[in-house]
């Protein structure tokens, strides 16, 4: 069966489950609960690679990493606004009782629909106008209502608490500590990578909508003057990004404009240079995770889409074969909402002195879950078999789960010894490497192609005679021989993109 015979998302899911990227819904042996998935060995390796790219990008941009608890008392979430504002629009089938998220259901059944009114009244009307019905039984849908997404628990015997729906709030609670650590100097830049939980009413689309996921959030605490006088903006003002501002969307245009950052600020797409820099950083993080710029765009939220705290919001979106454009990252101008609310509820001073006056700083945020781009990268990397007898994955070498595979031509002692030494040397260099001695060389190449391994190394009898080793390139399937003394350095340069494989031929 080819990809034309069934839904592309099923093809991606089938390959992912077959080769150990992810399994689920979890726990499979008990029938599974939607919104929970297990990462297999290759999925975990891929996630580690993405986290490494994310962490590196934030650190290079001047952020410091912190880690906060995943559970907080109810008062924290009352102060943050999540108890009242962290809601989804849901609708229930009047026939079978199945509950769905209304806006997602509209777009599933009417992909070309434009949702311009996100109120419960507007969504209810749109369900009726478009004739959207229950996917399970084709029954009529009831009116849209709001549903809080947080998972409740208890601390001890009597204290209500919630699992965090995002990592950001923990960083706001540490603001006084940050001020001391950073010696009373703003801006302050911190980030977290950790688990978050959202009690989605009816998770669909597999890995794209989870109840438990790993979230990355970068936060910048700064003053209004910092937002205008942001030195880092000069470094990126000539960079071009594919922007889809509100003005275009209101005209029904879905094609982004390729605009210089300096021009985007002048035209008012971004109100302040610091926020524009955050949007650029988010886009660049996704490039560093291996996404093709041609499959990415930045879309500004319409006014009625914005979260309760957002003064402005842009999403990094990735185009997939499975689901079209997928929202993968949000960049938010949160103003002083967060510190102001926690100052009010905690009665602690969360301000700094500016000209002897107490000022509550503003917050700029980059926020995204890692499992969603992980899925999108698998989708974007999928290649039809064509010349090969298997479909394969074209991961960028630096984020590929396995970066190098080592093959002894045969399992004979005279080849196994040198092959093991070479394998250990590559592992010690820091590259993720697999040793495979099972089956024919052709079959081993196909196995590695299928999981996206960019380079395969074969030790044969010529290696024993003259010390040369074959490197095979996944994309072109071409091969070149390199002396074993140069092997590790060559592989590191290939994986990091410092040289192209064609330069070795």
C-alpha positions in Angstrom: 0.0 0.0 0.0 1.5 3.4 -1.0 1.0 6.8 0.7 -1.7 7.5 -1.9 -3.8 4.7 -0.6 -4.4 6.0 2.9 -4.2 9.1 5.0 -0.6 10.4 5.2 -0.8 10.7 9.0 -1.5 7.0 9.1 1.6 6.4 7.0 3.7 8.5 9.4 2.2 6.8 12.5 2.8 3.3 11.0 6.5 4.0 10.3 6.9 5.7 13.7 5.4 2.8 15.6 7.2 0.1 13.5 10.6 1.7 14.1 10.2 2.8 17.7 9.7 6.6 17.5 6.5 6.5 19.5 3.8 4.1 20.6 0.3 4.5 22.0 -2.1 5.7 23.1 -0.5 4.6 26.4 -0.8 2.2 28.2 -1.4 0.1 25.2 -1.9 -3.2 27.0 -4.8 -1.7 28.9 -6.4 -0.2 25.8 -4.7 3.2 26.0 -5.9 6.7 27.2 -6.0 9.3 24.5 -3.5 12.1 24.9 -0.7 9.9 26.3 2.1 8.4 24.2 5.3 6.6 24.9 8.5 7.6 23.1 10.4 4.5 21.9 14.2 4.4 21.7 14.5 6.4 18.5 11.8 8.9 19.5 13.7 9.6 22.8 16.9 10.0 20.9 15.2 12.4 18.5 13.7 14.3 21.4 17.1 14.6 23.1 18.5 16.0 19.9 15.8 18.6 19.7 16.2 19.6 23.3 19.9 20.0 22.8 19.3 22.3 19.8 16.7 24.3 21.8 19.0 24.5 24.9 21.9 25.6 22.8 19.9 28.3 21.1 18.6 29.8 24.3 22.0 29.7 26.0 23.7 31.4 23.0 21.0 34.1 23.2 21.8 34.9 26.8 19.2 32.8 28.7 19.8 30.9 31.9 18.0 27.6 32.6 16.0 26.9 35.7 13.7 24.1 36.9 10.6 24.5 39.0 8.0 22.1 40.5 5.3 20.7 38.3 2.5 21.1 41.0 1.5 24.4 42.7 -1.3 25.3 45.2 -4.6 26.5 43.8 -3.9 30.1 44.8 -1.1 30.3 42.3 -3.4 29.4 39.4 -6.1 31.8 40.7 -3.5 34.5 40.6 -2.2 33.6 37.2 -5.6 33.6 35.6 -5.6 30.0 34.6 -8.6 29.0 36.8 -10.7 31.5 35.0 -9.0 31.9 31.6 -7.4 28.6 30.7 -10.3 27.2 28.8 -11.2 25.5 25.5 -14.5 25.8 23.5 -16.2 22.4 23.5 -19.4 20.9 22.1 -21.1 17.6 22.9 -23.0 15.4 20.5 -26.7 15.4 21.4 -27.0 11.8 20.3 -24.0 9.8 21.6 -22.6 12.3 24.1 -19.1 12.4 22.7 -17.4 15.8 23.4 -15.2 17.7 21.0 -13.2 20.9 20.8 -15.4 23.0 18.6 -12.8 25.0 16.6 -10.7 22.0 15.8 -13.8 20.1 14.7 -14.8 22.9 12.4 -11.4 22.9 10.7 -11.4 19.1 10.4 -14.7 19.0 8.6 -14.3 22.3 6.7 -10.6 22.8 6.2 -11.1 26.0 4.2 -13.3 27.7 6.8 -12.1 31.0 8.3 -12.9 31.3 12.0 -13.2 35.0 12.7 -15.4 34.8 15.8 -13.9 32.6 18.6 -16.6 33.4 21.1 -18.9 30.5 22.2 -21.8 32.2 20.4 -19.8 32.6 17.2 -18.5 29.0 17.2 -22.0 27.7 17.9 -23.4 29.6 14.9 -20.5 28.4 12.7 -21.1 24.7 13.6 -24.7 25.2 12.4 -23.9 27.2 9.3 -21.3 24.7 8.1 -23.4 21.6 9.0 -20.7 20.2 11.3 -21.8 16.9 12.8 -20.4 14.3 15.3 -17.6 12.4 13.7 -18.6 9.2 15.6 -22.3 8.9 14.9 -23.2 11.9 12.6 -25.5 13.2 15.3 -26.2 16.9 15.8 -23.9 19.0 18.1 -25.0 21.0 21.1 -24.1 24.6 21.9 -20.4 25.4 22.5 -19.4 25.8 26.1 -16.1 26.5 28.0 -14.0 23.9 29.6 -11.0 24.3 32.0 -8.0 22.3 30.9 -6.1 22.0 34.2 -5.6 18.7 36.1 -6.5 19.0 39.7 -4.8 17.1 42.6 -4.4 17.5 46.4 -1.4 18.3 48.6 -1.6 16.3 51.8 -5.1 16.0 53.2 -6.6 19.4 52.6 -4.8 21.6 50.1 -6.1 21.8 46.5 -3.5 22.1 43.8 -3.1 21.7 40.1 -0.5 20.2 37.8 1.1 23.0 35.8 -0.4 23.6 32.4 2.8 25.4 31.3 6.2 26.0 32.8 6.1 29.8 32.7 4.3 30.5 36.0 7.1 28.9 38.0 9.6 31.4 36.7 7.3 34.3 37.6 7.2 33.1 41.2 11.0 33.2 41.3 11.2 36.9 40.2 12.6 38.2 43.6 15.3 35.5 43.5 16.2 36.4 40.0 16.6 40.0 40.9 19.2 39.0 43.5 20.9 36.5 41.3 21.2 39.0 38.4 22.4 41.7 40.8 19.4 44.0 40.4 20.0 44.3 36.6 17.3 43.9 34.0 16.6 42.5 31.4 16.6 39.0 33.0 16.4 36.0 30.6 15.5 32.5 31.8 14.0 29.4 30.3 12.7 26.0 31.4 12.3 22.6 29.7 10.0 20.3 31.6 6.7 18.4 31.8 3.3 20.2 31.6 -0.2 18.8 31.7 -3.5 19.8 30.0 -6.7 17.9 30.4 -7.8 18.0 26.8 -11.4 17.0 26.5 -11.0 14.7 23.5 -7.4 14.7 22.2 -7.1 13.9 18.5 -4.4 14.0 15.9 -2.1 11.7 17.9 1.1 13.4 19.0 -0.1 16.9 18.1 -2.4 17.2 21.1 -1.3 15.6 24.3 -2.4 15.6 27.9 1.2 15.2 29.1 4.0 16.8 27.2 7.4 18.4 27.5 7.3 22.2 27.2 10.0 24.8 26.6 9.4 28.4 27.6 11.8 31.3 27.5 10.9 34.4 29.6 12.4 37.9 29.4 11.7 40.3 32.3 12.3 43.8 31.1 11.2 47.5 31.3 9.4 49.4 28.6 12.5 51.3 27.7 14.4 48.0 27.3 11.7 46.9 24.8 12.5 49.9 22.6 16.3 50.1 23.2 17.1 46.4 22.5 20.7 46.2 21.2 20.3 42.6 19.9 17.8 43.8 17.4 20.6 45.4 15.3 22.0 41.9 14.8 18.9 40.7 13.0 17.3 43.8 11.5 18.3 42.8 8.0 17.1 39.2 8.4 13.9 38.3 6.4 11.1 36.2 7.9 7.8 34.9 6.3 5.2 37.0 8.1 1.4 36.6 8.0 0.2 39.7 9.9 -3.4 40.4 10.9 -3.8 42.8 7.9 -3.2 40.0 5.4 -5.5 37.5 7.2 -8.4 39.9 7.3 -8.1 40.1 3.5 -8.2 36.3 3.3 -4.6 36.0 2.2 -2.7 33.0 3.5 0.6 33.6 1.7 3.2 35.2 4.0 5.2 38.2 3.1 9.0 37.8 3.2 9.9 40.9 5.2 13.1 42.4 6.7 12.8 42.7 10.5 13.5 46.4 10.4 10.7 46.9 7.8 8.3 44.8 9.9 8.9 47.1 12.9 8.4 50.2 10.7 5.2 48.9 9.3 3.9 48.1 12.7 3.7 44.4 12.4 5.8 44.4 15.6 5.3 47.2 18.0 8.7 47.0 19.7 12.2 45.8 18.7 12.6 43.5 21.7 9.4 41.6 20.8 10.4 41.4 17.2 13.8 39.9 18.3 11.9 37.2 20.3 9.9 36.3 17.3 13.1 36.0 15.2 14.7 33.9 18.0 11.7 31.5 18.0 11.9 31.1 14.2 15.6 30.5 14.4 15.2 27.8 17.1 13.0 25.9 14.7 15.6 26.3 11.9 18.2 24.9 14.3 15.9 21.9 15.0 16.1 21.1 11.3 13.0 22.6 9.8 13.1 23.9 6.2 12.4 27.6 6.0 10.1 26.9 3.0 7.8 24.9 5.3 7.6 27.5 8.0 5.7 30.8 8.5 4.9 33.2 11.3 1.2 34.0 11.8 -0.1 36.8 14.0 -3.0 35.9 16.3 -6.3 37.7 15.5 -7.6 39.8 18.4 -10.1 37.2 19.6 -7.6 34.4 19.4 -5.2 35.8 22.0 -4.8 34.4 25.4 -6.1 36.3 28.4 -2.6 37.7 29.1 -1.4 38.5 25.6 -0.9 42.1 24.3 0.4 40.5 21.0 1.0 37.0 19.9 2.6 35.3 16.9 2.9 31.6 16.1 5.6 29.6 14.4 3.7 27.3 12.1 5.1 24.3 10.2 3.5 22.8 7.1 2.9 19.1 7.2 1.6 16.5 4.8 -0.5 15.1 7.5 -2.4 18.1 8.8 -1.5 21.1 6.7 -0.3 24.1 8.7 0.4 23.2 12.4 0.9 25.7 15.2 4.2 24.7 16.9 5.3 27.7 19.0 3.7 30.8 20.5 5.6 34.1 21.1 3.7 36.4 23.5 4.0 40.0 24.7 2.5 39.4 28.2 2.9 43.0 29.4 3.1 43.2 33.2 0.1 41.0 33.7 1.9 38.1 35.3 4.1 39.8 37.9 1.3 42.3 38.6 -1.2 39.5 39.4 1.2 37.6 41.6 2.2 40.8 43.4 -1.5 41.4 44.1 -2.3 37.9 45.3 0.9 37.1 47.2 1.3 40.6 48.8 5.0 40.4 47.9 6.7 43.2 46.1 7.5 42.0 42.6 8.8 45.3 41.3 12.0 47.1 40.7 12.9 50.8 41.4 13.2 53.1 38.4 14.0 56.7 39.3 13.0 55.7 42.9 9.5 54.6 41.7 8.3 51.0 41.9 7.8 49.5 38.4 6.4 46.0 37.7 8.5 44.7 34.8 6.9 43.4 31.5 7.4 39.8 30.2 8.1 38.5 26.7 7.7 34.8 26.1 8.6 32.0 23.7 6.6 28.9 24.4 6.2 25.5 22.8 5.8 21.8 23.4 8.6 19.5 22.0 6.5 16.5 21.0 4.6 18.6 18.4 7.7 19.7 16.4 9.0 16.1 16.9 6.0 14.8 15.0 6.2 17.5 12.4 9.9 16.8 11.8 9.1 13.1 11.1 6.3 14.2 8.8 8.6 16.6 6.9 11.4 14.1 6.7 9.3 11.3 5.2 10.5 10.2 1.7 8.9 7.8 -0.7 10.9 4.7 -1.5 11.5 5.3 -5.3 14.9 3.9 -6.0 14.8 2.0 -2.6 12.6 -0.8 -1.6 11.5 1.1 1.5 10.2 4.5 2.5 12.9 6.5 4.4 13.4 9.5 6.6 15.6 12.5 5.6 16.5 14.0 9.0 19.1 16.7 9.0 22.2 15.0 10.2 22.7 17.0 13.3 19.3 16.1 14.8 19.0 12.5 13.4 18.4 10.0 16.2 21.2 7.8 15.0 23.9 9.8 13.2 26.3 7.0 12.2 25.9 3.3 11.8 28.9 1.0 11.8 28.9 -2.3 9.8 31.5 -5.0 9.7 31.2 -6.5 6.2 30.9 -9.9 7.8 30.8 -11.3 11.3 34.3 -12.8 11.1 36.8 -12.2 14.0 39.4 -10.4 11.7 36.7 -7.8 10.8 34.8 -7.7 14.1 37.9 -6.5 16.1 38.7 -3.4 14.0 34.9 -2.7 13.6 34.4 -2.6 17.3 37.5 -0.3 17.8 36.2 2.1 15.2 32.7 2.0 16.7 34.0 2.8 20.1 36.1 5.7 18.7 33.0 7.2 17.0 31.0 6.9 20.2 33.7 8.6 22.2 33.5 11.5 19.8 29.9 12.3 20.9 28.1 11.1 17.8 25.1 8.8 18.4 26.2 5.5 16.8 24.8 2.1 16.2 26.7 -1.2 15.6 24.9 -3.5 13.2 26.2 -6.9 12.0 23.0 -8.6 11.1 22.0 -9.4 7.5 23.4 -8.3 4.1 25.0 -4.9 3.7 22.1 -3.8 1.4 19.5 -4.8 4.0 21.4 -3.0 6.7 21.5 0.2 4.6 17.8 0.0 4.1 17.2 -0.4 7.8 19.2 2.7 8.6 17.6 4.7 5.7 14.2 3.9 7.2 15.1 5.5 10.6 16.9 8.4 9.0 20.6 7.6 9.8 22.6 9.9 7.5 25.9 8.1 7.3 26.9 4.4 7.4 30.5 3.1 7.8 31.6 -0.3 6.5 34.7 -2.1 7.6 35.9 -4.6 5.0 39.1 -6.5 4.0 40.5 -3.3 2.3 40.4 -1.8 5.8 42.8 -4.5 7.0 45.1 -3.9 4.0 45.3 -0.1 3.7 43.3 1.3 6.6 40.5 2.8 4.5 36.9 2.7 5.4 33.7 3.2 3.3 31.3 6.0 4.3 27.9 5.8 2.6 25.7 8.9 2.3 22.0 8.3 3.0 20.6 10.9 0.6 22.6 10.2 -2.5 23.5 6.6 -1.7 27.0 7.4 -2.9 30.1 6.0 -1.2 33.6 7.2 -0.5 36.7 5.7 1.2 38.4 7.6 4.0 41.5 6.5 6.0 40.5 5.4 9.5 42.8 8.1 11.0 40.6 10.8 9.4 37.3 9.0 9.9 36.0 10.5 13.2 36.9 14.1 12.1 35.3 13.6 8.8 32.1 12.2 10.3 31.9 15.1 12.8 32.2 17.6 10.0 29.6 15.9 7.9 27.1 15.7 10.8 27.6 19.3 11.8 27.3 20.5 8.2 30.8 21.9 8.0 31.4 19.9 4.8 29.1 18.3 2.3 29.5 14.7 1.2 30.1 15.7 -2.4 33.3 17.4 -1.3 34.8 14.0 -0.4 34.1 12.4 -3.7 
